[in-house]
Amino acid sequence: MTRTDPTDDLPFTIAHVAEAIAAERYQWQAHAVRRALQRGLSDEEVHQTIRTGTVIESYPDDQPLPSALVLGYNGDVPVHTVVAYDVTERRLFIITVYVPDREHFEADHRTRRCKPDE
């Protein structure tokens, strides 16, 4: 059976993530802060891309918390944000933020390109 929804394996949804942002139950990791600053993205711009975004990859076995890759847009600029969510505390962690490039992603900004050795 092919899984079509990347959130199938996650204990949270984008609605949980958006609610955590709205309730200010989130924490930026230092790496995410640096990356957002490097890319000229404000806190609010990143929050908006997450709230209105789509989970495109899930990492349910990540430790210490399951995480996901969210694709959102800041205007017409695609933004990827890796988030982790603590279901017990209902708290979001913003792990990293970046603009996907054509070297690693297809034009749809959601499909990873295969490496030459794959």
N, C-alpha and C positions, 0 to 999 in steps of 0.2 A: 504494500500500500504506500503510495506517495503522499507525503505530508504537504499540503498546500498552504497552510497557515503557520508561519514560524512561531506563533504564540502558543501553538498546541502543547508544547513541552514546557511552557513556563507557568509558574504559579501566580503570575500577575499579567495584567493587560495594560495597554496604553492608557486606558481609563484610570487605572490605579496610579500610574505615573503622573498623569495630568492632575489628578486630585491631590497628590503629594506636593506638586509644585504650587497649586492654588492655595493649599493650606500651609505653605512654607515649611514643609517637612522634607527638606532636601539638604544635601551637603555636597559642595564642590570638592573634588579631590584636587590636590595641587597641580597635578599633571593637566587636568582639564582647564584649570584657570590659565596656566601658561599657554596652552594651545589656543584657547579662545582669544587671549590677548594677541598672540602672534597672527591670528587671522582677522583681527579687528572686529570680533563679535562681542557685543555687550551681553550681560547676564540676561536681560529681557529678550534679546534676539535668540539666544540659545534656548531659553525657556519656551518661547513661542514655537521654535522648530520642533521641540519635543512634544509640546501639547497638541500640535496639529499634525504631528508626524505619524509614521507607520513603522511598526517593527518589521525589519527585513531579514534579520538573523537572530536566532536565539541561542543562548549558551546556558542551558539549564543546569549543567554540571559545574559551572564556575564556582570557585570558592573564594571568599567565604559566603558569597551570595550569588544566586542565579542572575544573569545579566542578559542584555539584548542590545542589538544595534538598531538605532532608530534613524530613519531618513526623514528629514523635514526640509523646508525651504525658507530661506531668508530672502524674500523677494523672489528672484529667479535663480538664486545661488543655492545649490544643494548643500546640505549640512548633515554629516553623520555624527551622531552622539551615541557613545556607549554608556548605558545606564545599568545600575544594579538596584535591586529593590528588596528591602527587608520586609517580608510579609507580616511578621510578628509586630514590628514597630511601625509598619506602614510608612517607611522612610525611604527616600530615593537618594541614590548616590550617583553623581555625574562623574564618570570615570575619565572620559576623553571626548574631545570635539575636533572634527576636522572636515575639510572640504574634500570629497572623493575626487581622485584624479583618474584620467583615462588609462594610465598605466595599470591601475589596479581594478578599475570598475568599467563596465560597459556604459554606453551613453545613457542608459536608463537610471544610472547611479545606484542601482540596487543589485546588479548581477556582477559577481566577481569574475575577473578574467582568469583563465587558467594560466598557471605558470608554464613556461616552455617545457619543463620536465614532467608535466602531469599529462 
